[in-house]
Every structure is written in C-alpha cells, then in structure tokens.
Amino acid sequence: MKKKILVAPLNWGIGHATRCIPIVKWLIESDFEPIIASDGAALLLLKKEFSKLNCITLPAYNIKYQKSGKQLKLKLLRQLPQIAKTLKAERIIIKKLLKTTIFLV
C-alpha cells in the first residue's frame, strides 16, 4: 500500500502551487500517493498538471493586502475573525479526510 501525502499549497498567487509541482512529481516517482488540497487558481493548476490525483477543495482565505505598507498590520488584524473562521472550516475538512482516508505513518 502506498503512503499518502497531503500537499496543500496556499492560494496566495500560484507561486506556492508551481513550487509544489516538482515535489508532487518526486512523490509519485518515489511511490507515494499525493493528495492535493487547495482552492482557486492554485487548485486548478495542480488539477490540470495532475489530473489523475485525488484533489480536495479547501475554503479560501481571501486575505486582502494594502497597496502601501502603511496600514498593512491594521488591515490584517481586521481580517483575523475571517481567517479564524476559514481555518476552522479547513480543519473540519481535514479531520473528515483523515477519518475516511488511510494515511500510513
């Protein structure tokens, strides 16, 4: 039985997802079974690149940044309740995944 590995890049631009492509390829070549989890453009890119892998949609964080750094900390602090809500929803999805999927340790 192959060991399953969850690969969950952030969807804060596609940079996280593109850097995961060689990692996922290596996992496949090394006889692991990657499971992709993300949202938005990152998930679409990885689904296209690895169409045969199991993919899971995670809730989007939708973090907004200031164009200038003057109010960045304040803007991020104001988003903390939404970030916490998204994190909670993400944890629920991952817990369900762990209950229904056999991951070898």
TORPA-4810 file (N, C-alpha, C, O; in nm, 3 decimals):
<nodes>
NODE_1_0.084_-0.118_0.000_0.000_0.000_0.000_0.089_0.125_0.000_0.185_0.134_0.078_M
NODE_2_0.059_0.220_-0.086_0.137_0.342_-0.095_0.106_0.435_0.023_-0.008_0.440_0.071_K
NODE_3_0.208_0.506_0.068_0.186_0.608_0.172_0.122_0.729_0.107_0.165_0.773_0.000_K
NODE_4_0.020_0.784_0.172_-0.049_0.901_0.120_0.008_1.026_0.185_0.034_1.030_0.306_K
NODE_5_0.028_1.127_0.103_0.085_1.254_0.147_-0.010_1.366_0.105_-0.046_1.375_-0.012_I
NODE_6_-0.049_1.449_0.199_-0.133_1.564_0.168_-0.044_1.682_0.129_0.043_1.723_0.205_L
NODE_7_-0.067_1.735_0.009_0.006_1.852_-0.040_-0.095_1.965_-0.049_-0.188_1.959_-0.129_V
NODE_8_-0.079_2.068_0.034_-0.181_2.173_0.044_-0.118_2.312_0.032_-0.098_2.380_0.133_A
NODE_9_-0.088_2.354_-0.090_-0.030_2.488_-0.108_-0.134_2.597_-0.088_-0.252_2.580_-0.119_P
NODE_10_-0.089_2.709_-0.037_-0.175_2.826_-0.023_-0.210_2.880_-0.160_-0.131_2.867_-0.254_L
NODE_11_-0.326_2.938_-0.172_-0.368_3.000_-0.297_-0.350_3.152_-0.286_-0.445_3.228_-0.305_N
NODE_12_-0.231_3.193_-0.254_-0.200_3.337_-0.247_-0.113_3.369_-0.368_0.004_3.405_-0.355_W
NODE_13_-0.173_3.356_-0.485_-0.098_3.358_-0.610_-0.065_3.213_-0.642_-0.083_3.126_-0.557_G
NODE_14_-0.017_3.187_-0.762_0.010_3.048_-0.799_0.153_3.004_-0.770_0.192_2.892_-0.801_I
NODE_15_0.231_3.092_-0.710_0.371_3.058_-0.678_0.383_2.936_-0.588_0.469_2.851_-0.611_G
NODE_16_0.298_2.929_-0.486_0.303_2.813_-0.396_0.273_2.685_-0.473_0.339_2.583_-0.453_H
NODE_17_0.175_2.691_-0.561_0.135_2.572_-0.637_0.243_2.532_-0.738_0.274_2.414_-0.751_A
NODE_18_0.301_2.629_-0.808_0.403_2.594_-0.907_0.526_2.533_-0.841_0.590_2.445_-0.899_T
NODE_19_0.559_2.578_-0.721_0.674_2.519_-0.650_0.643_2.379_-0.599_0.734_2.303_-0.567_R
NODE_20_0.516_2.344_-0.591_0.477_2.209_-0.548_0.485_2.107_-0.661_0.492_1.987_-0.634_C
NODE_21_0.483_2.151_-0.785_0.481_2.058_-0.898_0.600_1.962_-0.895_0.578_1.841_-0.905_I
NODE_22_0.725_2.009_-0.881_0.835_1.912_-0.876_0.830_1.823_-0.751_0.875_1.709_-0.755_P
NODE_23_0.776_1.875_-0.644_0.764_1.795_-0.521_0.664_1.681_-0.543_0.691_1.566_-0.507_I
NODE_24_0.549_1.713_-0.601_0.447_1.612_-0.628_0.501_1.508_-0.726_0.479_1.388_-0.708_V
NODE_25_0.572_1.553_-0.829_0.631_1.458_-0.924_0.729_1.364_-0.854_0.730_1.244_-0.879_K
NODE_26_0.810_1.420_-0.765_0.905_1.337_-0.690_0.831_1.237_-0.601_0.871_1.121_-0.591_W
NODE_27_0.724_1.282_-0.535_0.646_1.191_-0.450_0.591_1.074_-0.530_0.595_0.959_-0.486_L
NODE_28_0.538_1.104_-0.649_0.484_0.999_-0.735_0.595_0.902_-0.777_0.578_0.781_-0.770_I
NODE_29_0.710_0.957_-0.819_0.824_0.873_-0.860_0.877_0.789_-0.744_0.934_0.682_-0.765_E
NODE_30_0.858_0.839_-0.622_0.908_0.769_-0.503_0.803_0.676_-0.444_0.817_0.630_-0.331_S
NODE_31_0.697_0.649_-0.519_0.593_0.554_-0.483_0.505_0.600_-0.366_0.456_0.518_-0.287_D
NODE_32_0.485_0.731_-0.355_0.387_0.786_-0.261_0.261_0.819_-0.339_0.262_0.823_-0.462_F
NODE_33_0.152_0.841_-0.268_0.027_0.883_-0.331_-0.009_1.022_-0.280_-0.070_1.035_-0.174_E
NODE_34_0.028_1.127_-0.355_-0.006_1.262_-0.311_-0.156_1.289_-0.323_-0.220_1.243_-0.418_P
NODE_35_-0.209_1.361_-0.229_-0.346_1.412_-0.236_-0.333_1.564_-0.234_-0.271_1.620_-0.144_I
NODE_36_-0.392_1.630_-0.333_-0.381_1.774_-0.348_-0.498_1.840_-0.276_-0.612_1.798_-0.291_I
NODE_37_-0.469_1.944_-0.197_-0.574_2.020_-0.129_-0.540_2.169_-0.139_-0.434_2.212_-0.095_A
NODE_38_-0.631_2.246_-0.196_-0.612_2.390_-0.209_-0.743_2.450_-0.257_-0.848_2.389_-0.242_S
NODE_39_-0.736_2.569_-0.314_-0.855_2.633_-0.371_-0.813_2.723_-0.485_-0.694_2.746_-0.508_D
NODE_40_-0.910_2.774_-0.556_-0.887_2.874_-0.660_-0.788_2.834_-0.768_-0.783_2.718_-0.810_G
NODE_41_-0.708_2.932_-0.811_-0.614_2.913_-0.921_-0.509_2.807_-0.888_-0.467_2.732_-0.976_A
NODE_42_-0.467_2.800_-0.763_-0.366_2.700_-0.723_-0.421_2.560_-0.744_-0.352_2.474_-0.799_A
NODE_43_-0.543_2.536_-0.701_-0.603_2.404_-0.718_-0.625_2.372_-0.865_-0.601_2.259_-0.909_L
NODE_44_-0.672_2.470_-0.942_-0.695_2.447_-1.086_-0.565_2.410_-1.157_-0.563_2.319_-1.240_L
NODE_45_-0.457_2.480_-1.124_-0.328_2.450_-1.185_-0.283_2.308_-1.153_-0.241_2.234_-1.242_L
NODE_46_-0.293_2.269_-1.026_-0.248_2.136_-0.985_-0.340_2.026_-1.038_-0.294_1.917_-1.070_L
NODE_47_-0.470_2.053_-1.047_-0.562_1.956_-1.107_-0.527_1.933_-1.254_-0.531_1.820_-1.302_K
NODE_48_-0.492_2.040_-1.323_-0.456_2.029_-1.464_-0.326_1.950_-1.479_-0.313_1.866_-1.568_K
NODE_49_-0.229_1.978_-1.393_-0.099_1.913_-1.401_-0.107_1.766_-1.358_-0.037_1.681_-1.413_E
NODE_50_-0.193_1.736_-1.259_-0.202_1.601_-1.203_-0.348_1.554_-1.205_-0.410_1.536_-1.100_F
NODE_51_-0.401_1.537_-1.323_-0.544_1.507_-1.340_-0.586_1.375_-1.278_-0.704_1.356_-1.249_S
NODE_52_-0.493_1.283_-1.257_-0.529_1.152_-1.203_-0.523_1.146_-1.050_-0.562_1.046_-0.990_K
NODE_53_-0.476_1.253_-0.986_-0.465_1.253_-0.840_-0.596_1.298_-0.776_-0.674_1.371_-0.836_L
NODE_54_-0.618_1.252_-0.654_-0.731_1.296_-0.574_-0.707_1.441_-0.533_-0.602_1.474_-0.480_N
NODE_55_-0.805_1.529_-0.559_-0.795_1.670_-0.524_-0.911_1.711_-0.435_-1.025_1.670_-0.458_C
NODE_56_-0.882_1.792_-0.336_-0.982_1.836_-0.239_-0.984_1.988_-0.239_-0.879_2.052_-0.236_I
NODE_57_-1.103_2.045_-0.241_-1.117_2.191_-0.234_-1.124_2.234_-0.088_-1.209_2.189_-0.012_T
NODE_58_-1.032_2.323_-0.052_-1.032_2.382_0.082_-1.096_2.520_0.075_-1.099_2.581_-0.032_L
NODE_59_-1.148_2.571_0.187_-1.207_2.705_0.185_-1.100_2.811_0.158_-0.985_2.797_0.199_P
NODE_60_-1.140_2.916_0.089_-1.048_3.025_0.053_-1.031_3.122_0.170_-1.128_3.156_0.238_A
NODE_61_-0.908_3.165_0.192_-0.881_3.265_0.296_-0.916_3.406_0.250_-0.959_3.488_0.330_Y
NODE_62_-0.898_3.433_0.121_-0.930_3.564_0.063_-0.872_3.681_0.142_-0.941_3.779_0.170_N
NODE_63_-0.747_3.672_0.178_-0.680_3.780_0.251_-0.654_3.896_0.157_-0.608_3.877_0.045_I
NODE_64_-0.685_4.014_0.203_-0.665_4.136_0.124_-0.546_4.213_0.182_-0.531_4.226_0.303_K
NODE_65_-0.463_4.263_0.093_-0.344_4.339_0.133_-0.359_4.484_0.092_-0.428_4.516_-0.005_Y
NODE_66_-0.294_4.572_0.167_-0.287_4.713_0.132_-0.191_4.732_0.016_-0.094_4.658_0.003_Q
NODE_67_-0.218_4.831_-0.067_-0.126_4.862_-0.176_0.001_4.925_-0.121_0.110_4.905_-0.175_K
NODE_68_-0.013_5.001_-0.014_0.105_5.055_0.055_0.114_4.991_0.192_0.014_4.945_0.246_S
NODE_69_0.233_4.987_0.246_0.255_4.918_0.373_0.212_4.994_0.497_0.230_4.944_0.608_G
NODE_70_0.157_5.114_0.481_0.125_5.199_0.596_0.022_5.137_0.690_0.038_5.144_0.812_K
NODE_71_-0.081_5.078_0.635_-0.188_5.022_0.718_-0.195_4.870_0.710_-0.298_4.811_0.744_Q
NODE_72_-0.087_4.806_0.667_-0.088_4.662_0.644_-0.126_4.585_0.771_-0.213_4.498_0.767_L
NODE_73_-0.061_4.615_0.882_-0.088_4.541_1.006_-0.233_4.558_1.049_-0.297_4.461_1.089_K
NODE_74_-0.284_4.679_1.042_-0.423_4.705_1.081_-0.520_4.630_0.991_-0.617_4.570_1.038_L
NODE_75_-0.495_4.633_0.861_-0.582_4.562_0.766_-0.581_4.412_0.795_-0.686_4.348_0.792_K
NODE_76_-0.464_4.356_0.821_-0.456_4.213_0.853_-0.525_4.182_0.985_-0.594_4.080_0.995_L
NODE_77_-0.508_4.266_1.085_-0.575_4.244_1.214_-0.727_4.242_1.199_-0.796_4.163_1.263_L
NODE_78_-0.779_4.329_1.115_-0.923_4.334_1.092_-0.976_4.207_1.026_-1.095_4.175_1.037_R
NODE_79_-0.889_4.136_0.958_-0.930_4.014_0.888_-0.917_3.888_0.975_-0.956_3.780_0.933_Q
NODE_80_-0.864_3.902_1.096_-0.843_3.786_1.183_-0.969_3.703_1.207_-0.961_3.580_1.204_L
NODE_81_-1.086_3.764_1.232_-1.206_3.680_1.252_-1.237_3.593_1.130_-1.272_3.476_1.145_P
NODE_82_-1.225_3.648_1.009_-1.250_3.569_0.888_-1.143_3.461_0.870_-1.174_3.350_0.828_Q
NODE_83_-1.019_3.495_0.901_-0.911_3.396_0.892_-0.937_3.281_0.988_-0.921_3.164_0.952_I
NODE_84_-0.978_3.312_1.110_-1.007_3.209_1.210_-1.124_3.120_1.166_-1.121_2.999_1.185_A
NODE_85_-1.226_3.182_1.107_-1.342_3.106_1.058_-1.300_3.010_0.945_-1.342_2.895_0.943_K
NODE_86_-1.218_3.059_0.854_-1.170_2.976_0.743_-1.083_2.863_0.795_-1.094_2.749_0.749_T
NODE_87_-0.996_2.893_0.890_-0.908_2.792_0.949_-0.990_2.681_1.015_-0.956_2.564_1.003_L
NODE_88_-1.095_2.719_1.084_-1.183_2.620_1.149_-1.249_2.530_1.045_-1.255_2.408_1.063_K
NODE_89_-1.299_2.589_0.938_-1.363_2.512_0.831_-1.262_2.418_0.764_-1.295_2.304_0.731_A
NODE_90_-1.140_2.467_0.746_-1.034_2.386_0.686_-1.003_2.265_0.775_-0.985_2.154_0.725_E
NODE_91_-0.995_2.287_0.905_-0.968_2.177_0.999_-1.076_2.071_0.995_-1.047_1.952_1.004_R
NODE_92_-1.200_2.113_0.982_-1.312_2.017_0.975_-1.296_1.929_0.851_-1.314_1.807_0.858_I
NODE_93_-1.263_1.990_0.739_-1.245_1.914_0.614_-1.130_1.815_0.628_-1.141_1.699_0.587_I
NODE_94_-1.019_1.859_0.686_-0.902_1.772_0.702_-0.932_1.659_0.800_-0.890_1.546_0.777_I
NODE_95_-1.005_1.686_0.907_-1.043_1.580_1.001_-1.129_1.474_0.932_-1.110_1.355_0.954_K
NODE_96_-1.224_1.517_0.849_-1.307_1.423_0.774_-1.221_1.340_0.679_-1.241_1.219_0.665_K
NODE_97_-1.126_1.405_0.615_-1.035_1.336_0.524_-0.957_1.228_0.599_-0.942_1.116_0.551_L
NODE_98_-0.907_1.263_0.716_-0.829_1.167_0.795_-0.914_1.048_0.840_-0.864_0.936_0.851_L
NODE_99_-1.041_1.072_0.865_-1.131_0.963_0.906_-1.165_0.870_0.791_-1.188_0.750_0.812_K
NODE_100_-1.169_0.923_0.669_-1.216_0.844_0.555_-1.103_0.793_0.466_-1.126_0.711_0.378_T
NODE_101_-0.982_0.840_0.488_-0.868_0.802_0.406_-0.761_0.740_0.495_-0.734_0.789_0.605_T
NODE_102_-0.702_0.634_0.450_-0.597_0.568_0.528_-0.464_0.633_0.494_-0.416_0.625_0.381_I
NODE_103_-0.404_0.699_0.594_-0.271_0.755_0.581_-0.179_0.666_0.662_-0.204_0.642_0.780_F
NODE_104_-0.074_0.619_0.602_0.025_0.539_0.675_0.127_0.630_0.739_0.169_0.729_0.679_L
NODE_105_0.167_0.597_0.859_0.265_0.678_0.931_0.399_0.611_0.926_0.496_0.663_0.980_V
</nodes>
